[in-house]
Amino acid sequence: MKVDDLIVYGKSKVHSDLAKMLLADLMDVNSLELLTILDKEVPEDIENTYKYRVSELQKGRPIQYIIGNVNFCGNILDINENVLIPRFETEQLVVNTVEKINELWPNQIVDLIDLGTGSGAIGLSIKKKLPHINVTLLDISNNALEVAKSNASKLNLEVKYIENDMLENIANKYDVIVSNPPYIKTNEEIEDIVKNNEPHLALYAGDDGLDCYKKILSHVKENIKDKYLIAFEIGDTQKEDLYTLASIYLTNYNIECIKDFSNRDRMIFIWNK
């Protein structure tokens, strides 16, 4: 079959954009470049793989898991069902965290830990932007850490790894703690494609969605230096809850909530100069 034939086949089964994305990935071109090779004969093995991937998409499997990677902050990160699919909103957490680090520690070496790192998206992207800082990636899942290690190697980044449940029994102190922890309430309704495919360990956080924030903040005094920055991604209804939790576990701090591009409360920054 030719490229054009496979595009027609794919479009008859799934959304046109997704059909082209799947084929473009297999042909090692972008979706627009497919239009320049419509008459190209496709090897049988690629044709069979494409049809299989289309069938997986029909079953409700996310395209990111099918392709096996995602573009995050300009870096191609490998992902699988052991890690959460990095979202665009989380790119904003990276950008704002880098800005805060540059404000508080201009051109200085700092120690940063990314809690619940998953694919390593946050910690590795920050390391890429600030190569002089020390970065540690932590996750409770060994399978997730293996994905993060693979991505670090792929990006040629040297970082440390810890397999642990957030900050429990961690003795090290850090300048920066960043995390996009699970924050969905146990009974909260979410899209089926997320609920049925992505790891629940990375999604749900108790009846109020705050379990991980409590777990982090209840230990954080033992793991932050005198001058510190804590950066969280949050659910868009959790701002006041995080302000309350900060007041319980910390003193003499600054706190700021930043909205995402959709004007939703999405990031909390806590720091002490």
C-alpha positions, 0 to 999 in steps of 0.5 A: 500500500502507498502512504495515501492508501494508509491515510485513507484507511486510518481516517476511516477508523479514527480521527484524521489528525490521529491517523496521520500522526501515527503514520508520520511517526512510523515513516519518521516524518512530521504530519505535513511531510506526509503530503509530500510522499503520498505515492511512496510505497510503504513496507509491509512491516510498517503497514501491519504495525500501522494497522495494529496501532490504529486498532489500539487507538480504536480501543481507547489507548492514548496515542502517546502510549502507542507511539511511546514518546511525547514532546515536553518542553522541546525534548522527546521523552519516552513514556509507557503505561508505568508513568503519567503522560506529561501535560502542557500545563506542566510545561508551565510549571517548569518554566515558572520554576526555572524563573524562580530559581534564577530570581532566588539563586542567579547563576548559583548551584542549587540542589533540586529534587523532583518528587513523584518524577514519573518519566522525569519530565519536570526534573530533566527539563529543568536540568536541561535549562539549568545544566549547572544545578544538581537534580535528583529524581524520586519516585515510589515506582521502580518501573517509573524510575527506569523510564526516567533513567532512560530519558536522562540517558537519552538527553545526556543528563547526569542526575541522581535517583531515589526510589522512595515514598515522597520525603519519608526517611530522606535525610538530604536537604534541598534548595528546591523541591518541585512536584506534580503529585497525584491530586485527584480525589478518589471519587472524582470523575475523570475522562475514561481514557485517563482512568482506564490507561494511566497509572492510578498511583500517579492520579489519585490522592485520597478523598480530598486529593490532598494526601501527597501534599500533606505527605510532602509538607509534613516532612518538608522542614527536615529536607529544605535549607534555610533559603528554599523554594517549593513548587507544586502543580495543583488542581484548579480548585485546590489553591485555598487548601494549599494555602492552609496546608502551608500555614500548618507546616511552615512559618515565615514564608512567601506564597504565590499562586500562578494561573495557567494559560486557561486562567486556572489556578494551577501552580503554587510557589512557596519560598523563603529568602 
